[in-house]
Amino acid sequence: MGRKQTAAIAVAYLLLAASPYLVMSLSSGEITVTESELSDDSSTITLTIRESGAILGSSVDSADVSITYDGSEVYSQSIQFSIDREDGFGKYGEIDISVGDWYQGNAADDSEYVVTVDVGSSSDSMQLQSRHLQRTVEDVKGDASGAMGTGNDCDDSKESCVIGVALRSWSGLDALGDNPPGALPHADYTLQATLHYDNTAVISYPVVTVVNGLAEWDSGNGEYGGGSAMVGEDGSELPLPGSVDSFELNTKYVPIEDWEVSDFGCYHFTVEVSQTSPWSDGSTVSHTSYYEYTEEGGESEPGEQSENPTNEAWTSVPSCEN
C-alpha cells in the first residue's frame, strides 16, 4: 500500500474509534442463554448467559430479564449482571432468579415458562425446564390395604383375620382415570391422612410435611415408621407406615390393636393435601376411599351351634352407603 493510502486508512480508523458505534462493536457481542440450573433447595434458577463476537470484552453492568407463562408476562426486572467468567467454551455470566417471585402454576405443554434476557442491543430467550416448574398438587389418592393374618395370628374360631392396615398416599399432577398422580419432585405441601369408622377417627396419622421431595412427620418413637421418606423423584407414592413389618404388603402396617375402633362395618380413608402461596391458592385437594371389614363363614344347621371356622375380610367398596 502506498504511503498516502496508509495515512488515509489510519485517519479513518481514528475517526471511527472516537464514535459510539465502534466503541459498542468492540466492547460487546451477541448473548445466548445456554443453561438453566435449579438450586439444591429448588428455590432458585440460575441462568448462564454466554457472549460471542466481542473483541475487547463486555462492559455491561445490568440485564433486563422477563418471564412469560402461557403467553402472559409474569416477571420483569433489571438485574445487576456482567460477563465476568470464562471457561473452555468462552466468556459468560450468571443470573439468579427466585422461583417464588413469578410462579403462577404448573408448567405444561400448552403453558410453558419462557425467560428472555436483554443485554445492551442483544437479546435471547429460553424455555425453562417444565420439571423444575411443576409445584402445584392437582390430584390426590389414598389406599388402606388390609394386613391379613392366619393361624396363631387369629382367634381359634377363625382361619384368617384382619391384623392391621397399611396406608399409602399419592400426590401430584392430575392423571387420567384411576392412574396415580404424576410425580412432583420439587413440590412443597402438607398431607393429613385419617381412617374413620362412621364419625370416629380410627387412625389419625401424624401431619406429613413435604419440602422439596423430603417428607417428614412425627414417628411417635416408631409407632408410625421412621418419620421421613423421599417422594417425587421416582413417582408420587408416599407410604404412611405403621409399626409392624409386612412382607406381603412390602411396608409397615398399623396393627388393629392400635385402632380406636375395630368393629365390623364400613370404614373410609381420607387424604387431604394443602399448599401455601405461590404454589396454590390455599384450597385443599382430597380423596376418600371406602372399605368393608366383614366376617364370613361359620354357617350351621338351624338349632345347631356352629363349629365351622370363620374368615375376616377387608374389601374395597365404592362407598359406605347401603
TAJOUR-V151458 format. One record per residue. N is the residue number from 0. RES is the residue in one letter. PHI is phi as a letter, one per 20 degrees, with the letter a starting at -180 (NA if undefined). D_FIRST is the distance of its C-alpha to the first C-alpha in whole Angstrom. Layout:
# TAJOUR-V151458
n->{N | N}
res->{RES | RES}
phi->{PHI | PHI}
d_first->{D_FIRST | D_FIRST}
This chain:
# TAJOUR-V151458
n->{0 | 1 | 2 | 3 | 4 | 5 | 6 | 7 | 8 | 9 | 10 | 11 | 12 | 13 | 14 | 15 | 16 | 17 | 18 | 19 | 20 | 21 | 22 | 23 | 24 | 25 | 26 | 27 | 28 | 29 | 30 | 31 | 32 | 33 | 34 | 35 | 36 | 37 | 38 | 39 | 40 | 41 | 42 | 43 | 44 | 45 | 46 | 47 | 48 | 49 | 50 | 51 | 52 | 53 | 54 | 55 | 56 | 57 | 58 | 59 | 60 | 61 | 62 | 63 | 64 | 65 | 66 | 67 | 68 | 69 | 70 | 71 | 72 | 73 | 74 | 75 | 76 | 77 | 78 | 79 | 80 | 81 | 82 | 83 | 84 | 85 | 86 | 87 | 88 | 89 | 90 | 91 | 92 | 93 | 94 | 95 | 96 | 97 | 98 | 99 | 100 | 101 | 102 | 103 | 104 | 105 | 106 | 107 | 108 | 109 | 110 | 111 | 112 | 113 | 114 | 115 | 116 | 117 | 118 | 119 | 120 | 121 | 122 | 123 | 124 | 125 | 126 | 127 | 128 | 129 | 130 | 131 | 132 | 133 | 134 | 135 | 136 | 137 | 138 | 139 | 140 | 141 | 142 | 143 | 144 | 145 | 146 | 147 | 148 | 149 | 150 | 151 | 152 | 153 | 154 | 155 | 156 | 157 | 158 | 159 | 160 | 161 | 162 | 163 | 164 | 165 | 166 | 167 | 168 | 169 | 170 | 171 | 172 | 173 | 174 | 175 | 176 | 177 | 178 | 179 | 180 | 181 | 182 | 183 | 184 | 185 | 186 | 187 | 188 | 189 | 190 | 191 | 192 | 193 | 194 | 195 | 196 | 197 | 198 | 199 | 200 | 201 | 202 | 203 | 204 | 205 | 206 | 207 | 208 | 209 | 210 | 211 | 212 | 213 | 214 | 215 | 216 | 217 | 218 | 219 | 220 | 221 | 222 | 223 | 224 | 225 | 226 | 227 | 228 | 229 | 230 | 231 | 232 | 233 | 234 | 235 | 236 | 237 | 238 | 239 | 240 | 241 | 242 | 243 | 244 | 245 | 246 | 247 | 248 | 249 | 250 | 251 | 252 | 253 | 254 | 255 | 256 | 257 | 258 | 259 | 260 | 261 | 262 | 263 | 264 | 265 | 266 | 267 | 268 | 269 | 270 | 271 | 272 | 273 | 274 | 275 | 276 | 277 | 278 | 279 | 280 | 281 | 282 | 283 | 284 | 285 | 286 | 287 | 288 | 289 | 290 | 291 | 292 | 293 | 294 | 295 | 296 | 297 | 298 | 299 | 300 | 301 | 302 | 303 | 304 | 305 | 306 | 307 | 308 | 309 | 310 | 311 | 312 | 313 | 314 | 315 | 316 | 317 | 318 | 319 | 320 | 321}
res->{M | G | R | K | Q | T | A | A | I | A | V | A | Y | L | L | L | A | A | S | P | Y | L | V | M | S | L | S | S | G | E | I | T | V | T | E | S | E | L | S | D | D | S | S | T | I | T | L | T | I | R | E | S | G | A | I | L | G | S | S | V | D | S | A | D | V | S | I | T | Y | D | G | S | E | V | Y | S | Q | S | I | Q | F | S | I | D | R | E | D | G | F | G | K | Y | G | E | I | D | I | S | V | G | D | W | Y | Q | G | N | A | A | D | D | S | E | Y | V | V | T | V | D | V | G | S | S | S | D | S | M | Q | L | Q | S | R | H | L | Q | R | T | V | E | D | V | K | G | D | A | S | G | A | M | G | T | G | N | D | C | D | D | S | K | E | S | C | V | I | G | V | A | L | R | S | W | S | G | L | D | A | L | G | D | N | P | P | G | A | L | P | H | A | D | Y | T | L | Q | A | T | L | H | Y | D | N | T | A | V | I | S | Y | P | V | V | T | V | V | N | G | L | A | E | W | D | S | G | N | G | E | Y | G | G | G | S | A | M | V | G | E | D | G | S | E | L | P | L | P | G | S | V | D | S | F | E | L | N | T | K | Y | V | P | I | E | D | W | E | V | S | D | F | G | C | Y | H | F | T | V | E | V | S | Q | T | S | P | W | S | D | G | S | T | V | S | H | T | S | Y | Y | E | Y | T | E | E | G | G | E | S | E | P | G | E | Q | S | E | N | P | T | N | E | A | W | T | S | V | P | S | C | E | N}
phi->{NA | f | f | f | f | f | f | f | f | f | f | f | f | f | f | f | f | e | e | g | g | f | g | f | f | e | d | b | c | e | d | c | e | d | b | c | c | e | f | g | e | m | e | c | d | d | e | d | d | d | d | c | n | f | d | d | n | f | d | f | c | b | c | e | d | c | c | d | c | l | n | d | f | d | b | b | b | e | c | f | b | b | e | c | c | b | c | f | e | p | e | b | c | c | c | d | c | e | f | f | f | b | f | c | r | f | f | b | g | d | b | e | e | c | d | c | d | d | c | m | e | d | b | b | c | b | e | f | f | g | f | f | c | d | c | e | f | d | b | c | c | b | b | c | e | f | e | d | d | b | l | f | f | d | f | g | e | c | e | b | b | e | d | r | c | d | d | b | b | c | c | r | f | f | c | f | l | e | f | f | g | f | f | c | f | d | e | d | a | d | c | c | c | b | e | d | c | l | d | e | f | f | c | d | f | g | f | d | d | d | c | l | n | d | e | c | b | f | f | l | l | n | f | c | m | e | n | b | a | e | b | o | f | d | q | e | f | c | f | d | f | d | d | d | f | c | f | f | e | l | a | e | d | e | f | f | f | e | f | f | c | c | f | f | q | e | c | c | d | d | d | c | c | c | c | d | f | e | f | b | e | n | f | e | d | c | b | c | c | c | b | d | d | c | c | c | n | m | f | b | f | g | n | d | f | f | d | f | f | d | c | e | b | c | c | f | c | f | a | e | e | f}
d_first->{0 | 4 | 7 | 8 | 6 | 7 | 10 | 11 | 10 | 12 | 15 | 15 | 16 | 18 | 20 | 21 | 22 | 25 | 26 | 29 | 27 | 24 | 27 | 29 | 27 | 26 | 29 | 31 | 31 | 34 | 37 | 40 | 44 | 44 | 48 | 51 | 53 | 57 | 58 | 61 | 64 | 62 | 62 | 58 | 55 | 52 | 49 | 45 | 42 | 39 | 35 | 32 | 29 | 29 | 26 | 28 | 31 | 34 | 35 | 38 | 42 | 44 | 44 | 46 | 49 | 51 | 54 | 55 | 59 | 60 | 57 | 58 | 57 | 59 | 56 | 53 | 52 | 49 | 49 | 47 | 44 | 41 | 39 | 40 | 41 | 39 | 40 | 39 | 38 | 36 | 37 | 40 | 42 | 46 | 49 | 52 | 55 | 58 | 60 | 63 | 61 | 60 | 63 | 64 | 66 | 65 | 62 | 63 | 61 | 62 | 61 | 58 | 56 | 53 | 51 | 47 | 45 | 43 | 40 | 38 | 36 | 37 | 41 | 42 | 46 | 48 | 52 | 54 | 56 | 60 | 62 | 60 | 62 | 65 | 67 | 70 | 74 | 75 | 77 | 80 | 83 | 85 | 88 | 91 | 92 | 96 | 96 | 99 | 102 | 104 | 107 | 108 | 105 | 108 | 111 | 114 | 114 | 111 | 109 | 105 | 104 | 102 | 101 | 98 | 94 | 91 | 89 | 85 | 82 | 79 | 77 | 74 | 72 | 74 | 75 | 77 | 81 | 82 | 79 | 78 | 76 | 72 | 71 | 69 | 68 | 67 | 69 | 72 | 75 | 79 | 81 | 85 | 87 | 91 | 94 | 97 | 100 | 102 | 101 | 101 | 98 | 98 | 95 | 93 | 90 | 88 | 85 | 82 | 78 | 75 | 72 | 69 | 71 | 73 | 77 | 79 | 83 | 86 | 87 | 91 | 91 | 90 | 92 | 89 | 87 | 85 | 83 | 80 | 78 | 74 | 74 | 71 | 69 | 71 | 73 | 75 | 78 | 80 | 83 | 85 | 87 | 91 | 93 | 94 | 92 | 92 | 91 | 92 | 90 | 87 | 87 | 90 | 92 | 94 | 98 | 101 | 102 | 100 | 100 | 102 | 104 | 104 | 107 | 106 | 105 | 101 | 98 | 95 | 92 | 89 | 86 | 84 | 80 | 79 | 75 | 74 | 71 | 68 | 69 | 72 | 74 | 77 | 79 | 81 | 81 | 84 | 86 | 89 | 91 | 95 | 97 | 101 | 102 | 105 | 108 | 109 | 112 | 116 | 118 | 121 | 125 | 126 | 129 | 127 | 125 | 121 | 121 | 117 | 114 | 112 | 108 | 105 | 102 | 99 | 98 | 95 | 96 | 95 | 97 | 100 | 101 | 105}
